[in-house]
Amino acid sequence: MTLKAHIDSGSLPGPRLVPSSVEREPPSESAYLEAGQVAEHGRGPAAVRAFVKECAEIGAKSVKFLLSGESALKPGASLELMYTEEEIRAAGEQARESGVWLTGHAHAAEAVKMGVRNGFRVLYHCTYADAGPSNSWPGARITYSSLPASASSKRPWTPIRRRRST
């Protein structure tokens, strides 16, 4: 039985749990070849759109992208964008058409902004986020998770938004 089927049947708690895709990383010559990595997805807006559509068709309710790299795996990668604006715009359009959420691993400031511009519901890390995302798009419905990805992060942890304690 799939995770979606378990949630729908009530055998697992929800709605806090939603079935999600693997993290989509664009193919490259320096791709990390580790267990669990999925086959090459292809580049360009059409390939990104097809990935989101396929994830929705197999039951994913959340599709995750690696919008920026990870410095713990490759020094300096946290500041590198993994996708073009056109690719992420295509992901946002297809996500709205398919009725799924987009989530993203985003350290770089521009990765955070790209996610906000294109309808991402959750952005993880936001290590180098500047004031742009929270001030430039009034009404954006997004959750920021600003915990560093690893202990090797050079920048001190700074929350983007704080929840009020009750």
C-alpha angles and dihedrals in degrees: 000000000000124000089250091054091050092051093045091050093049095241089120125041120260174188084061089065118065128173110254138193126243114271106274114226118179116244117260141160089255097048114149109250102209135139112282096028111137126230120277111291101196132239133267136051095288093054092047092048090049091051093053092046093049092049090052092047092055092050107268113147094186127044118197127207131189096229092176133018130260119249092200087067099034120015112248094009094118089076095049121095113228097198140036122246089250092055094050092044087055090050090052093048093049092045090056091047092048096042097238134130123244120219127181146198100227126169101152119079091234091050089055091049092047090053093049093047091052102046104262110169098203130024118191125214102355086191097165099028115145129199092279103091099048096041104034102056111047112200095023109151104216139136118218119207107192103180111129115253093234144000088258091072109127095205120075117246113267121178116231093202128010125210116228114245115234 
